[in-house]
Amino acid sequence: MIFIFQSGQDWDDSPIVANGASDLFVKVLEDKGKHSRAIFGVHKLPRNFSVGLTATFTLK
């Protein structure tokens, strides 16, 4: 998963938000929801969104 946050220079709580999303994936999908992730902070996102999330799933 890739998390992209629109954040100010002094905001450093993006891991807290990402942890909540990660916990949700594991709770819903159990062991199949375990994943790796990357977190990026940027100055501006399109349409003034605050968070972007990209996830890729492989279904068997």
Backbone torsions as a table, in degrees:
resi	resn	phi	psi	omega
1	MET	NA	145.5	175.9
2	ILE	-122.4	124.0	176.7
3	PHE	-105.7	131.1	176.1
4	ILE	-123.4	122.9	-176.4
5	PHE	-114.9	134.0	167.7
6	GLN	-81.8	119.4	-174.2
7	SER	-145.2	152.0	175.1
8	GLY	-78.9	169.3	-175.9
9	GLN	-62.0	-30.8	-175.8
10	ASP	-98.4	0.8	-177.7
11	TRP	-90.9	124.8	-176.3
12	ASP	-133.2	29.5	-177.4
13	ASP	-102.2	13.3	-178.9
14	SER	-59.3	-34.6	176.9
15	PRO	-61.6	-30.6	178.7
16	ILE	-65.8	-43.6	178.5
17	VAL	-66.3	-44.2	179.7
18	ALA	-63.6	-37.1	177.4
19	ASN	-60.3	-40.9	178.9
20	GLY	-62.0	-43.5	178.6
21	ALA	-66.6	-42.6	178.8
22	SER	-61.7	-43.3	178.7
23	ASP	-61.4	-38.7	178.8
24	LEU	-63.7	-44.9	179.1
25	PHE	-59.8	-42.9	-179.2
26	VAL	-69.5	-38.2	180.0
27	LYS	-65.6	-42.5	-178.1
28	VAL	-75.6	-43.3	-174.2
29	LEU	-100.0	-1.6	-178.2
30	GLU	55.6	-137.7	-175.9
31	ASP	-60.2	-28.5	179.3
32	LYS	-70.5	-14.0	-179.7
33	GLY	-89.9	-2.4	178.0
34	LYS	-66.6	139.7	-171.2
35	HIS	-155.5	168.3	169.3
36	SER	-102.3	162.7	-178.6
37	ARG	-152.0	161.5	174.8
38	ALA	-133.8	144.5	-178.9
39	ILE	-124.4	129.2	179.0
40	PHE	-128.3	136.7	172.8
41	GLY	-105.4	133.6	179.5
42	VAL	-130.6	161.5	-178.8
43	HIS	-72.2	-37.8	-174.1
44	LYS	-148.3	136.9	173.4
45	LEU	-114.1	154.5	178.3
46	PRO	-56.8	145.4	178.2
47	ARG	57.8	20.4	178.1
48	ASN	61.2	26.9	175.4
49	PHE	-61.7	150.9	179.2
50	SER	-94.9	-28.6	-178.0
51	VAL	-140.6	139.4	171.3
52	GLY	-121.5	140.5	-179.2
53	LEU	-131.7	127.8	175.6
54	THR	-119.8	127.0	179.4
55	ALA	-134.1	142.7	177.1
56	THR	-121.8	130.2	-178.6
57	PHE	-117.8	143.9	172.5
58	THR	-115.4	119.1	-179.2
59	LEU	-102.9	137.2	179.1
60	LYS	-116.9	NA	NA
